[in-house]
Amino acid sequence: MWDNHRALGFIATCLNWLAVLALLFAGLFYLVHSPLFPVRKINIQGQMARVTPVQLRYIAENELSGTFFTVDIDQTRAAFGKLPWVREAQVRRRWPDQLDIMVLEHKALARWGENGLIGTDGQWFDAASDQSLPVLFGPQGSEGEMAKALARFTAALAPSGLKPLRLWMNERRAWRVELDNGVVLELGRGAVDERIHRFAQNWKTTLSVLPYQVDTVDLRYPNGYAVKMPDYKAPAAK
């Protein structure tokens, strides 16, 4: 082989190209990681009512690192996502030295028991709020289903002028609703939407005009309902 000048020439050419490529890679690596391309500006946008400028500035100053080329987009997105009211952070580079960050906030729909909030997208998130919100109680993992049910029940109750205050679903998927006037609806399992529509249609014309306090309306009947009235006294038998 060592007497084969053609083979030796080919090997030398390959080694020269490898050296050139190594130099190019080293130069590119230096440029990408050098301070010649810093992130000089972070542009944060979004309609924010709960996330404060102080929180955003803290994340920008303490969580982000790297140059324009090396800053980790996923890590940046996750850093802003740590803020309690941030639902999503969209991050992209803008040449030559800027990061554009779009912050999307959670919109609270209800409280999840005593622990956190449920957003309008049905997702649980850990944040505090002074808003007057309905409260949901249900098995773990049922947050999205209960958020959708709350929206349906609220719409169905509109003709009655009442709103859900608390909503329960147990492990057997039986539903119960406390309204903002204190009346409790027992909906049970199955055709719960049909039952709550039945209540809404009868509240103003039948139930609210009763001369007694209505405590509970049990709608777990095929074609009617039972009403619990604590101050009702049956007439004495003759």
Backbone hydrogen bonds, N-H to C=O, Kabsch-Sander energy under -0.5 kcal/mol:
donor,donor_aa,acceptor,acceptor_aa,energy
4,N,1,M,-2.0
5,H,3,D,-1.2
8,L,4,N,-2.3
9,G,5,H,-2.3
10,F,6,R,-2.1
11,I,7,A,-2.5
12,A,8,L,-2.4
13,T,9,G,-2.2
14,C,10,F,-2.4
15,L,11,I,-2.5
16,N,12,A,-2.3
17,W,13,T,-2.4
18,L,14,C,-2.5
19,A,15,L,-2.2
20,V,16,N,-2.3
21,L,17,W,-2.9
22,A,18,L,-2.4
23,L,19,A,-2.4
24,L,20,V,-2.6
25,F,21,L,-2.7
26,A,22,A,-2.6
27,G,23,L,-2.6
28,L,24,L,-2.7
29,F,25,F,-2.9
30,Y,26,A,-2.2
31,L,27,G,-2.5
32,V,28,L,-2.6
33,H,29,F,-2.0
34,S,30,Y,-1.2
37,F,34,S,-1.2
40,R,38,P,-0.9
40,R,97,D,-1.7
41,K,97,D,-1.8
43,N,41,K,-0.5
43,N,99,L,-3.1
44,I,42,I,-0.7
45,Q,43,N,-0.5
45,Q,101,I,-2.9
48,M,46,G,-1.1
49,A,47,Q,-0.5
56,L,52,T,-2.0
57,R,53,P,-2.6
58,Y,54,V,-2.1
59,I,55,Q,-2.0
60,A,56,L,-2.3
61,E,57,R,-2.3
62,N,58,Y,-2.1
63,E,59,I,-2.4
64,L,59,I,-0.7
68,F,37,F,-3.3
71,V,67,T,-2.2
73,I,71,V,-0.7
76,T,72,D,-2.3
77,R,73,I,-2.5
78,A,74,D,-2.3
79,A,75,Q,-2.2
80,F,76,T,-2.0
81,G,77,R,-1.7
82,K,78,A,-0.6
82,K,79,A,-1.0
83,L,80,F,-1.3
86,V,83,L,-1.7
87,R,85,W,-0.6
87,R,104,L,-2.7
88,E,104,L,-1.7
90,Q,102,M,-2.7
91,V,89,A,-0.5
92,R,100,D,-2.0
94,R,98,Q,-3.0
98,Q,94,R,-2.2
99,L,41,K,-2.1
100,D,92,R,-2.9
101,I,43,N,-3.2
101,I,99,L,-0.6
102,M,90,Q,-2.8
103,V,45,Q,-3.0
103,V,101,I,-0.6
104,L,88,E,-3.0
104,L,102,M,-0.5
105,E,103,V,-0.5
106,H,85,W,-2.4
108,A,106,H,-0.5
109,L,118,I,-3.5
110,A,118,I,-1.7
111,R,134,P,-3.1
112,W,116,G,-2.2
113,G,111,R,-0.9
113,G,136,L,-1.7
115,N,112,W,-2.4
117,L,125,F,-2.8
118,I,110,A,-3.1
119,G,123,Q,-2.7
120,T,107,K,-1.9
122,G,119,G,-2.2
125,F,117,L,-2.4
127,A,125,F,-0.9
133,L,131,Q,-1.0
135,V,165,L,-2.0
136,L,111,R,-3.0
137,F,167,L,-2.6
142,S,139,P,-2.0
146,M,142,S,-2.6
147,A,143,E,-2.3
148,K,144,G,-2.0
149,A,145,E,-2.1
150,L,146,M,-2.6
151,A,147,A,-1.8
152,R,148,K,-2.2
153,F,149,A,-3.1
154,T,150,L,-2.4
155,A,151,A,-1.9
156,A,152,R,-2.5
157,L,153,F,-2.1
158,A,154,T,-0.5
158,A,155,A,-0.9
160,S,157,L,-1.6
161,G,157,L,-0.8
161,G,158,A,-1.2
162,L,157,L,-1.0
165,L,178,E,-3.7
166,R,178,E,-1.9
167,L,135,V,-2.5
168,W,176,R,-2.9
169,M,137,F,-2.0
170,N,174,A,-1.8
173,R,170,N,-2.2
175,W,188,G,-2.4
176,R,168,W,-1.9
177,V,185,L,-2.4
178,E,166,R,-2.8
179,L,177,V,-0.5
179,L,183,V,-3.1
180,D,163,K,-2.0
182,G,179,L,-1.9
184,V,215,D,-2.0
185,L,177,V,-3.6
186,E,184,V,-0.5
186,E,217,V,-2.4
187,L,175,W,-1.9
187,L,185,L,-0.8
188,G,175,W,-1.7
191,A,189,R,-0.6
192,V,190,G,-2.5
195,R,191,A,-1.8
196,I,192,V,-2.3
197,H,193,D,-1.8
198,R,194,E,-1.9
199,F,195,R,-2.0
200,A,196,I,-2.2
201,Q,197,H,-2.1
202,N,198,R,-1.1
202,N,199,F,-0.8
203,W,199,F,-1.6
204,K,200,A,-0.5
206,T,202,N,-2.1
207,L,202,N,-2.0
208,S,203,W,-3.4
210,L,207,L,-1.4
215,D,213,Q,-0.6
215,D,228,K,-3.1
216,T,228,K,-1.3
217,V,184,V,-2.9
218,D,216,T,-0.5
218,D,226,A,-3.3
219,L,186,E,-2.3
219,L,217,V,-0.8
221,Y,219,L,-1.1
221,Y,224,G,-0.6
226,A,218,D,-2.3
228,K,216,T,-3.1
229,M,227,V,-0.6
232,Y,229,M,-1.9
